[in-house]
Amino acid sequence: MQKILQDKFILVLGGSGKLGVMICKTLAAAGAIVGVHYFRNHARAMEVVKDIEDLGGRACALGADLSKEDDLRGLVERAIQEFGRLDGAVNTVHGVFPPILIRDMVWDDWRMHIEALRIHFELCKAVLPRMREQKYGRIVFLSGGLAYRYYNGCAAFSTIKAGLNAFCKCLAREEGENNITVNIVAPGRVETADDIIQLEDDELHKCAFKRFASPEDVADTVLYFLSPLADGVSGHTIYVSGGEIMPV
């Protein structure tokens, strides 16, 4: 892979998660120095760091409880102290939730989704001072296909992700003069090859590729937004869905 992120330092929140792992490895293969954030799964984060280093890349594991504002700010400060700069930040964090119909919801069912939006906001507050000072920064958030197409039981997730899309457009407008771009990668259903083999044909008929997105598809789109190829792109959402989602 071409080293289009050579020596750029990128912090990946949720770097030990399903999509975060692939994103970290993809960015490292493109030459980035990667900060692999984890909360509880220190062992998995260290595995990612080792995998990257074994291939000649550079990475470090950074632990933080993102539910605590001071922890998140401390995470960013430690990363900047370690590498002297912060070129990009990626946030993949959003907890798993059970589908609940609106008529059966209580306010507590919204809290984890609102908390995910708060983490996006606090991350921006933490990274913007350094990015403004550098006159350079790339922010990428993971949203979701459910911000555009809707299923029963997913009202809170869809509402928050649609709101995140609007938040990022506002931030992109505000920070463009500082050479800071803000973009969103919104995966549809993400499956491994083994999962796809087990699916019935009628579950795939809406996908132009006759397959759902892979973790590699998502990671490559994150890489695009962080790379010089997207220097003129801000405030945009790309739905990575195997052609299932085609916004007009």
C-alpha positions in Angstrom: 0.0 0.0 0.0 1.2 3.5 -0.8 2.3 5.4 2.3 -0.1 8.2 1.9 -0.3 8.9 5.7 3.5 8.7 6.2 4.3 9.8 9.8 0.9 11.3 10.4 -0.4 10.6 14.0 -3.9 9.3 14.0 -5.9 8.6 17.2 -8.6 5.9 16.9 -11.2 5.8 19.6 -12.5 2.2 19.9 -9.3 0.9 18.3 -9.7 -2.5 20.0 -13.3 -3.0 18.6 -14.5 -5.0 15.6 -14.1 -2.1 13.1 -11.5 -0.3 15.1 -8.9 -3.0 14.7 -9.2 -3.1 10.9 -9.1 0.7 10.8 -5.9 0.8 12.9 -4.2 -1.8 10.8 -5.2 -0.1 7.5 -4.0 3.3 8.7 -0.7 1.8 9.8 -0.2 0.1 6.5 -0.6 3.5 4.9 2.3 4.9 7.0 0.4 6.4 9.9 1.5 6.2 13.5 -1.6 4.9 15.3 -2.9 5.5 18.8 -5.1 2.5 19.6 -7.6 3.5 22.2 -9.2 0.8 24.4 -11.3 0.8 27.6 -11.3 -2.7 29.1 -9.7 -4.8 26.4 -6.0 -3.9 27.0 -4.9 -7.3 25.7 -6.7 -6.9 22.4 -5.2 -3.4 22.0 -1.7 -4.7 22.6 -2.3 -7.5 20.0 -3.2 -4.8 17.5 0.0 -2.8 18.4 2.1 -5.9 18.0 0.5 -6.8 14.7 1.3 -3.3 13.4 4.9 -3.3 14.7 5.5 -6.8 13.3 4.8 -5.3 9.8 7.2 -2.4 10.4 4.6 0.1 11.5 4.3 2.3 14.7 1.5 2.2 17.2 0.8 2.6 20.9 -2.1 1.5 23.1 -3.9 4.2 25.0 -6.5 3.4 27.7 -9.3 5.6 28.8 -12.8 5.5 30.1 -14.6 7.8 27.6 -17.6 8.2 29.9 -15.4 10.5 32.0 -14.6 13.8 30.3 -11.3 14.1 32.1 -10.2 10.7 30.9 -11.0 11.6 27.3 -9.1 14.9 27.5 -6.2 13.2 29.3 -6.1 10.6 26.5 -5.7 13.3 23.9 -3.1 15.2 26.0 -1.0 12.0 26.4 -1.1 11.2 22.7 0.0 14.7 21.8 2.8 14.7 24.4 4.0 11.3 23.1 4.1 12.3 19.4 4.1 16.1 19.4 1.2 16.5 17.1 -2.3 15.1 16.3 -3.1 14.9 12.6 -6.3 13.0 12.7 -8.9 11.5 15.1 -11.4 8.7 14.3 -14.3 7.8 16.6 -15.9 4.4 16.2 -17.4 4.2 19.7 -21.1 3.4 20.1 -22.4 0.6 22.4 -24.5 -2.4 21.3 -28.2 -2.0 22.0 -31.3 -4.2 21.9 -34.0 -3.1 19.5 -37.0 -1.5 21.4 -40.2 -0.2 19.9 -40.9 3.5 20.7 -44.1 2.6 22.5 -42.1 0.3 24.8 -39.1 2.7 25.4 -38.3 4.6 28.6 -35.9 7.6 28.7 -33.1 5.4 30.1 -33.1 3.6 26.8 -31.9 6.7 25.1 -29.0 7.4 27.5 -26.3 5.2 25.9 -27.0 6.8 22.5 -26.9 10.3 23.9 -23.6 9.3 25.7 -22.2 8.3 22.3 -23.0 11.7 20.9 -21.5 13.4 23.9 -18.2 11.5 23.3 -18.1 12.8 19.7 -18.6 16.3 21.1 -16.0 16.0 23.8 -13.5 14.5 21.4 -13.9 17.6 19.1 -13.4 19.9 22.1 -10.2 18.0 23.0 -8.5 17.9 19.6 -9.5 21.2 18.1 -7.0 23.4 20.0 -4.0 21.5 18.7 -5.5 21.1 15.2 -6.2 24.8 15.0 -2.6 25.6 16.2 -1.2 23.3 13.5 -3.6 24.7 10.8 -4.3 21.0 10.0 -6.6 18.3 11.2 -8.8 15.5 9.9 -11.7 14.3 12.0 -13.7 11.2 10.9 -16.8 9.8 12.8 -18.5 6.5 12.2 -22.2 7.0 11.9 -24.5 4.2 10.4 -26.8 3.3 7.6 -29.7 3.6 10.1 -29.3 7.4 9.9 -30.8 7.1 6.4 -33.0 4.0 6.4 -35.1 3.0 9.3 -36.0 -0.2 11.1 -38.4 -1.0 13.9 -36.8 -0.7 17.3 -33.9 1.5 16.3 -35.4 5.0 16.8 -32.8 6.2 19.4 -29.8 5.0 17.3 -31.2 6.4 14.1 -32.0 9.8 15.7 -28.6 10.2 17.3 -26.7 9.2 14.1 -28.8 11.5 12.0 -28.0 14.2 14.5 -24.3 13.4 14.4 -24.4 13.8 10.6 -25.8 17.4 11.1 -23.3 18.1 13.9 -20.4 17.2 11.6 -21.7 19.4 8.8 -21.8 22.4 11.2 -18.3 21.6 12.6 -17.0 21.3 9.0 -18.3 24.7 8.2 -16.9 26.3 11.3 -13.4 24.8 11.1 -12.8 24.8 7.3 -10.8 28.1 7.6 -8.4 26.3 9.9 -7.7 23.5 7.3 -9.7 21.0 9.5 -12.0 18.6 7.7 -14.8 16.7 9.3 -16.4 13.8 7.5 -18.5 10.7 8.3 -18.3 7.1 7.3 -21.7 5.4 7.7 -21.5 1.6 7.4 -24.6 -0.4 6.5 -24.6 -4.0 7.7 -21.0 -5.1 8.1 -20.3 -8.8 7.7 -17.3 -11.2 7.4 -17.1 -13.6 4.5 -18.3 -16.5 6.6 -21.4 -14.5 7.7 -22.3 -13.7 4.1 -22.1 -17.3 3.1 -24.8 -18.2 5.6 -27.2 -15.5 4.5 -30.2 -16.2 2.3 -30.3 -14.7 -1.2 -33.3 -12.5 -0.4 -31.4 -10.8 2.4 -28.9 -9.5 -0.2 -31.1 -8.5 -3.1 -31.0 -4.9 -2.2 -27.2 -4.8 -2.3 -25.8 -3.8 -5.7 -22.7 -6.0 -5.0 -24.8 -8.9 -3.7 -22.8 -8.6 -0.5 -22.8 -6.4 2.6 -19.8 -4.2 3.5 -16.7 -5.7 5.0 -14.6 -4.2 7.7 -11.9 -3.6 5.0 -14.4 -1.5 3.0 -15.1 0.6 6.1 -11.5 1.0 6.9 -10.5 2.0 3.4 -13.1 4.8 3.4 -11.8 6.1 6.7 -8.3 6.1 5.1 -9.6 8.1 2.2 -11.0 10.9 4.4 -7.8 11.1 6.4 -5.6 11.1 3.3 -4.5 13.9 1.0 -6.9 12.5 -1.6 -9.7 14.1 0.4 -8.1 17.4 1.2 -10.9 19.2 -0.6 -13.7 17.2 1.0 -15.5 18.2 4.2 -19.0 17.9 5.7 -19.7 14.7 3.7 -21.1 11.3 4.6 -20.2 8.2 2.7 -22.5 5.2 3.1 -20.4 2.0 2.9 -23.1 -0.6 2.3 -22.3 -2.7 -0.8 -24.6 -0.5 -2.8 -27.6 -1.1 -0.4 -27.9 2.6 0.5 -27.9 5.1 -2.3 -28.9 8.5 -1.0 -30.4 11.0 -3.5 
